Amino acid sequence: EKQVFQLRAHMYQARSLFAADSSGLSDPFARVFFISQSQCTEVLNETLCPTWDQLLVFDNVELYGEAHEMQDDPPIIVIEIYDQDTVGKADFMGRTFAKPVVKMSDEHYCPPRFPPQLEYYQIYRGNSTAGDLLAAFELLQIGPGGKSDLPPVDGPTDMDRGPILPVPLGIRPVLSKYRVEVIALGHHIFIPYWPFQPPTQTSHSPHPALDNQNTFASQDLPENELLHPPLNIRVVDCRAFGRYTLVGSHAVSSLRKFIYRPPDKKAQHWNMTG
């Protein structure tokens, strides 16, 4: 028996990806394969933690079998991560697999199963781990009423991104403004999503000066601390004519222990008066 579905791949973010370029970074994009269709996210340049925040919609997916079989054992989704090169074909960075949450046309689109929640999927490159993908996948049956009966795609719109659909509200994380401060010793520091650079150390001494430099940047990060991307740190040797060579890199996988939580003034007031 033929069933017709729409697959929605909510591609939010990847983290701790493989550094494919000599700069210690990559230009990653994701390709999603499902049955006989495939689609790609946009390419994000010079990052190991790309936030695509992109919804990929696969229309008119035809599957054959009983409805209960579709729900219990849906087809597997294959997601591959690539590094885009300016010359030549893209470099393979890793692969992961996922199964969608299935909704039949006679079911209600409501909690606890819908909307689906973002999950981490381990990315593998051969036998080695190569990062994580933060995404959600749902397979929606198209009933007699057609696509008009499917749940609407609600989400913010960004005119600068053109036809790219963002991950809908209710699935994408709730963001808050964070101020990220780094005390550096004249090195090149990369904040998740975009870089900032303290002044370059120009001393020719083999031991750079230890004058602390306090650098900060504001970032919109998820309120859920488990969804914070790593802090990537790169040390580079600056050469003539604007060239630089990667010396080394390090990733702080979790920022939870560094988060400053201001004291609750109301609680302090009650403690003082109580």
Order of alpha helices (4+ residues) and beta strands (2+ residues): beta-beta-beta-beta-alpha-beta-beta-beta-beta-beta-beta-beta-beta-beta-beta-beta-alpha
